[in-house]
Amino acid sequence: MSRQGREELTARRGWMLPERTRRHLQQVGIWCDADLSVEHQKTTGRWLIRGKESGGAVAELGRYIGFCRDDGGTLPWLFRVKNFMPNGLQAVVLVPDSLVRLDLYRFETSYDLLVTRHWLQRKETERPKLWNEILFTARYGTLDWELWGKDKKYRGGIAPRFLARNGEEIAVPETFRLPVFKMVEAVTEIGCRQPHLLEAPLPQLVAGDVPA
């Protein structure tokens, strides 16, 4: 596969981890699904993008798929999934226009981060096409903190440092600084049972209700 083809596939499907790594994640009970689908609502006629926030961690390693807005803001979940099995599907998101997916893999204190944007190209009489682009990608980031153990009090406020081949730092875009903090928290939370990026939707007001 050409480099361009590999990048296009990575933008669409997330990290292309080696088979041995995928098998090990499965063996320790970490389930992630980075795939996105295009869905049609018959009642509204709208086409939407559907994603699955998923993943978690054990002490040795972790992987998490999370979603946010193009500007780094939070997205509401369509529904949250509660399961007696941890480190799996956490919530489902459904958006009409575009979203950003973050895919973070950790082995001990080494981190690989992929940030991609996805949007629909609409045509009046055809099924819209899902377009994908890589916004940020870096491997072998280092964060020498035991965030799953003795240093867990720092989770949510720290991120790995990524370096280029020439030793210069690769800065994560400021827009996604807070989502990355949350992703690090997710891949170091042993037995993850909650969404880390998606949040509960605001309650719908009924006619006559007055917001507090």
Secondary structure, DSSP 8 states (H G I E B T S, - for coil): --HHHHHHHHHHH-----HHHHHHHHHTT-------EEEE-TTT--EEEEEEEEEEE-SSEEEEEEEE-TTS---B-SEE---SSSSSEEEEEEESSEEEEEEEEEETTEEEEEEEEEEEEEETTEEEEEEEEEEEEEEEEE----TTTTTGGGTTS---BEE-TTS-EE---GGGHHHHHHHHHHTTSBT--S-SS-B-------TT----
